[in-house]
Amino acid sequence: MDADHFKKIDLTAADDLIKIFNKAKQGHRLTVPELQTLKSAFNNSLVGVSKLLHFIHPEHYAIWDSRVFRFLSGNEPHNFAFKRPETYLEYLTLLDELKNEAVFESFYRLMQDKVGYQISAYRALELAFFKGG
């Protein structure tokens, strides 16, 4: 990552960003306006925001990218829905529902065996979607 990449970060609302990231770190689900604030600060990239959130709290936030979107929606990621915070929150809700399925534990163990190290449940699902997309 070069220095120019960091020039695209807008820190005019730094206090708000810190509060939002701390809320995520504590395991709270962020709201659409909070996600929009983060997205606006980070080059208008929901993908980048999802990666930051996953790094902060991998058990509560999954990575969102074009391959996952393509796998789940059957549409190309230039679609308006791909960039909407509401769509990301719907994705997290879907992951929560999938984690509650009876077969999830078997799937989760299989995914951890495949990667060879401990991963979060969200990461296991996201990797499967990524490979499928």
N, C-alpha and C positions, 0 to 999 in steps of 0.2 A: 504494500500500500504506500503510495507516494504522498508527499506533502500537499499536492493539489487536491487530493481526495478529502482532506480535512477542511479545506476551504469551503466545502459544500455544506458544512454543518453550521446551522444557524443557532447561535447561543443567546439570542436576544431574550429568550424566555428561560434562561438557565435555571432559575429557582423552580419554575414549574416542572422542568424536565427532571430535576433531582427529586422532587416530590413524587412524580409519576413513577420513576424508576424505583424509588424506595417502596412505593405501594406494590409494585410488581415483585420486588424482592421479598416482601412479606407474604406473598402468595395470594394477593387479591387480584381478582379479574379486573382488568382495565376497562373503561367505558369507551364508547365510540369517540367522544370529544378528546379523551386522553390519548387514544391511539392517533387521532388526527393531529394533535399537538406534536407528538413524537414524529409522525410522518413528515409534517411540515419542516421540522428541525433537521431531519436527516435526508435531505435531497429528495423529499417527496417519495421516499421509497418504503413501502410497507414490507417488502422483502428484507431490507436492511434492518428495519425496526424489529421484525420477528426474530431475526438472528440475534440481535442485542438482547431481546427479552428471553430468548432461549438460553443464552449464556448466563443471564442473571438468575433465572429460575427454570431449569430444564424440565422439572416435573409439572410445571404449570403453563408453560408457553412452548409451542411447537414452531418449527421453522416453516415458513410459507414461501413457496416459490412457484415458478411457472410450471414445472413438471408436476408438482402436487396438484395445482389448479387444473391442469390438463387432464390428469388421471381422474380427479373427482367430478369434473364438470363435462368433460368431453369437448370443451371449447379451447380455442387458442387464448393465451394469456393477454393478448392486447385488448381483450374484452373488458369493458368498464368494470364488471364485477370483481375482477382480479385485484384491482387497486383500492377497493372499498374496505374500510375498517370493519364494517358490518359483516362482510364476507369472511374476514379473518376470525371474527368472534363466532360465526356459525361453524367454521372449521374446528375451532377449539371445542365447541359443544358436541360436534360429531365425534371427535376424539374421546371425549368423556363418555359418550354413549357406547362407543366401541370398547372402551376399557371395561365396561360393565357386562359385556357379553360373556357367556359361559365359556367359550373357547379361547378367550383372550389370553389366559395364563399360559396355555400351550403355545400359542403364537408367540407370546413374549419370550418364553424360554428359548424357542427355536431361533428367534431373531438375535438374542444375546449370544447363543452358540455360534450363529453365522458370523457375527462381527468379532467375536472373541473377547469381548469385555463388557462391563456393566454399562447399560444405557437406560435412559428413562423410558417409560411406557410411551410417552409422546414421540420420542425419537424413534422407537421401534415402528410405530405406525407411520410416521412421516417417511422413514426410509423405504418402507414397503410401497407407499404411494409414489415416492420419487422414482423408484425402480420401475414401477408400472407406467409412469408418465413419460 
